[in-house]
Amino acid sequence: MATEKKARRDALNESHVWQVYARRKFEEPLHEIGNVMADDVELAKVYARSIYDEFAWVEMVIVPRETIVHVIET
């Protein structure tokens, strides 16, 4: 399975994982709603908006997974 995913990423040239966070109301905190795979930020934004469009979000952000810093990890 992991080999298939790598082959797909290589074929599509999608090597970066972007975590997607959003909120429905300004007074709510951001919640992680999923992730997308894309090589650049513009494509990641398009993927995030099109994949996670089931709600009327007031804010949606993407973060490159490799930039996330773990404070506690068990």
N, C-alpha and C positions, 0 to 999 in steps of 0.2 A: 504494500500500500504506500509506504513512504517513497519507494522508488517511482511509483506512478505519479505521485504528487510532484516530485522533483522533475520528472520528465515533462509534465504539463507546464510547470514553471519555466523550464528551459525552452520549451516550444513556444510559449507565449511571451517569453522574455519578461516574466513577472517575478522579480526576485526580492521585492521588499514587501513586508507585511505592515499594514497600517491599522492601528486600533481605532475604532470609531466610537465616539461618545456623543450623547445628545441629551437634550431636555425638552419637555413639552411646554413647561411654564418657566418663566424667569426665576420664580422663587424656588424651584426645584434644583437639586444638585445635578450635575452631569452624571449620566449613567453609561456604563459600557454597554453598547448594543451589538457589537460584533467586530469584524475585521474585514479588510479587503486586501487583495494583493495587486500591486501595481509598481511599475518602475519609477514613476515620478509623481509629484504631488498633484499635478493637474488631473492626471488620469485617476488617481486615488480619490480625488474629490468627486469626479463624475461617477465612479463606481459606488462610493458611499451614498451619494444622493439617490442614485437609481435603485440600489439594492434595499436601502433602509427607508423607503419613502412611505411606509404604511401609516405613519402619523404625521400630523402637522407640527413638526419640530420648530421651536423658536431659536434653537441653536444646535449646531452639529459641528464637531471638531474631529480632526484626524491627527494621530500621533504616530510617528514611525516607531514600530515595536522596539527596534534596537536602541532607541533613546530612553526607554523606560528604565528607571533606576529602582531596584527592589530595596526596600528598607528592611523588611522582614520576609524571609523566604524559608519555609520549612521543608 
